[in-house]
Amino acid sequence: MPRADFYLIAKPRFRDDPLRLVCELARRAHDTGSPTLILARDRAQAEALDDALWAFDAEAYIPHQIAGEEDPDEDEITPVVIAPPEIDVPDRPMVINLRDDAFAGQCDRVLEVVPADPAAREPLRERWRQYKARGFETNKHDM
């Protein structure tokens, strides 16, 4: 059964820098050996996340790239691929979804980052219901 995990931003270090949580989730996914796809909201977010992953941990490099920027064959073998909306990429077992709509493809697990702003959380409740209706096991984690 596929899983949808919702990570609610609560701690100041994530509230002040939400991409830090995305980097943390990407590192955890990479540590499990699961090829990961990060669906960025837009090109600017993809570039900011690319920069954040480079600087995230001096001790542990997370191999990553923005989809379509290198040789397409590189996208297939790179452990973490960041996809802006204009780039179509194959589904992967692990997906970190930063976009406004629920992930509609096939995966083993999708991670949703929930903003600290209570007003921004209402659309995520609908997304929770969508995943449940598709047969996903859903979980909530306070971060």
PEMO-V340346 format. One record per residue. N is the residue number from 1. OMEGA is omega as a letter, one per 30 degrees, with the letter a starting at -180 (none if undefined). Layout:
N_OMEGA ; N_OMEGA
//
This chain:
1_l ; 2_a ; 3_l ; 4_a ; 5_a ; 6_a ; 7_a ; 8_a ; 9_l ; 10_a ; 11_a ; 12_a ; 13_l ; 14_l ; 15_a ; 16_a ; 17_a ; 18_l ; 19_l ; 20_l ; 21_l ; 22_l ; 23_l ; 24_l ; 25_l ; 26_l ; 27_l ; 28_l ; 29_l ; 30_l ; 31_l ; 32_a ; 33_a ; 34_l ; 35_a ; 36_l ; 37_l ; 38_l ; 39_a ; 40_a ; 41_a ; 42_a ; 43_a ; 44_l ; 45_l ; 46_l ; 47_l ; 48_l ; 49_l ; 50_l ; 51_a ; 52_l ; 53_l ; 54_a ; 55_a ; 56_a ; 57_a ; 58_a ; 59_a ; 60_l ; 61_l ; 62_a ; 63_a ; 64_l ; 65_l ; 66_a ; 67_l ; 68_a ; 69_l ; 70_l ; 71_a ; 72_l ; 73_l ; 74_l ; 75_a ; 76_a ; 77_l ; 78_a ; 79_a ; 80_l ; 81_l ; 82_a ; 83_l ; 84_a ; 85_a ; 86_a ; 87_l ; 88_a ; 89_l ; 90_l ; 91_l ; 92_a ; 93_a ; 94_l ; 95_l ; 96_a ; 97_l ; 98_a ; 99_a ; 100_a ; 101_l ; 102_l ; 103_a ; 104_a ; 105_a ; 106_l ; 107_l ; 108_a ; 109_l ; 110_l ; 111_l ; 112_l ; 113_a ; 114_a ; 115_l ; 116_a ; 117_a ; 118_a ; 119_a ; 120_a ; 121_a ; 122_l ; 123_l ; 124_l ; 125_l ; 126_l ; 127_l ; 128_a ; 129_l ; 130_l ; 131_l ; 132_a ; 133_l ; 134_l ; 135_l ; 136_l ; 137_a ; 138_a ; 139_l ; 140_l ; 141_l ; 142_a ; 143_none
//
